[in-house]
Amino acid sequence: MSKKQIKSDEKLDVSLEVTNTGKYPGEEIVQLYLQDLVGSIVRPVKELKDFRKIELKVGETKMIHFTIDTEKLAFYNQNLKWVTEPGDFKVMIGASSRDIRLKDRFELIK
């Protein structure tokens, strides 16, 4: 991750390498999930916010980039307003919601 803290007008870049360690060429869908750890309302444990489908030759490695911005952190509050709230967020990346391979955290500040 490019930062551990961002303001609401900033973006966070997340990058990772994916390698095909198998014996055959293949495809992978790399998925980015977010969790708002402390919100004013109960939020999902894992929200799919982005994904990339890639093709990999045998032994090939590709760099994948995701951008987390205010739009990916926003939700409808109790008054049905589209808002972001300062606080801690967990980033999870994997092949599916049950196959998370990378985790990290960041903080949204005012």
ABEGO torsion letter per residue (X at the ends): XABABBBAABBBBBBBBBBBABABBBBBBBBBBBBBABBABBBBABBBABBBBBBBBBGBBBBBBBBBBAAAABBBBAAGBBBBBBEBBBBBBBABAABBABBBBBBBBX
